[in-house]
Amino acid sequence: MASSDRVAEQLHLGTGTYNNTLTCMDMNKIAYETAIQYLNRTSAGQEALERFGERGRPVCFTPDFDAPGNIGPLWVMNSMTIKDDVKNQCL
């Protein structure tokens, strides 16, 4: 897990050129959308997206949760779960 400042440093973004108030959910959405943009750049990627559209399951993005004691790094001590959201028909 890297802080927003560390990610910005690795991407060579100058101070004030990024939004460090984004939540994990926001960043996951951006990462998902960026992956789709990259896949759309090639015919193989477009085929994969088409296949995903036909057979894949949409992804639900849920709000962040507070780690035990509200101490950020402690989220690592929990286990990640992937749940079937029948109501919204997504994972």
DOTIDO-914095 format. One line per 10 residues: their letters; for each residue x negated, y, z of C-alpha. Coordinates in steps of 0.02 Angstrom, whole numbers, always signed. Last residue first. Layout:
DOTIDO-914095
A = X,Y,Z  ...
end
This chain:
DOTIDO-914095
LCQNKVDDKI = +955,-432,-392  +1105,-376,-492  +1290,-408,-518  +1348,-254,-418  +1465,-354,-304  +1364,-515,-320  +1206,-434,-257  +1086,-581,-256  +949,-543,-132  +762,-534,-151
TMSNMVWLPG = +676,-529,+16  +512,-454,+69  +443,-515,+233  +408,-400,+377  +230,-370,+440  +194,-262,+288  +329,-142,+347  +213,-107,+494  +114,+15,+386  +250,+148,+404
INGPADFDPT = +275,+154,+593  +461,+183,+623  +449,+71,+778  +484,-76,+664  +485,-12,+484  +626,+99,+430  +718,+46,+275  +708,+120,+101  +867,+137,+0  +913,+1,-123
FCVPRGREGF = +864,-19,-305  +964,-153,-393  +880,-244,-538  +979,-311,-685  +971,-499,-714  +891,-569,-869  +964,-676,-1008  +1023,-560,-1148  +945,-397,-1090  +787,-489,-1038
RELAEQGAST = +777,-566,-1211  +795,-394,-1290  +663,-326,-1172  +545,-467,-1220  +577,-435,-1404  +541,-250,-1379  +379,-294,-1291  +326,-407,-1435  +372,-269,-1559  +265,-147,-1464
RNLYQIATEY = +293,+23,-1384  +459,-24,-1303  +366,-127,-1173  +274,+28,-1115  +436,+126,-1094  +515,-21,-1001  +367,-28,-882  +383,+159,-852  +568,+139,-809  +527,+2,-682
AIKNMDMCTL = +384,+102,-606  +494,+257,-593  +632,+157,-509  +507,+80,-388  +438,+253,-349  +611,+320,-306  +648,+168,-196  +481,+192,-108  +535,+370,-71  +473,+525,-162
TNNYTGTGLH = +413,+669,-54  +238,+670,-128  +295,+755,-288  +149,+781,-405  +54,+926,-482  +24,+1017,-317  -154,+959,-298  -223,+897,-463  -181,+729,-535  -330,+619,-576
LQEAVRDSSA = -224,+460,-580  -330,+385,-441  -312,+544,-338  -124,+547,-365  -113,+367,-303  -216,+411,-150  -108,+563,-111  +51,+460,-132  -16,+341,-1  -71,+167,-51
M = +0,+0,+0
end
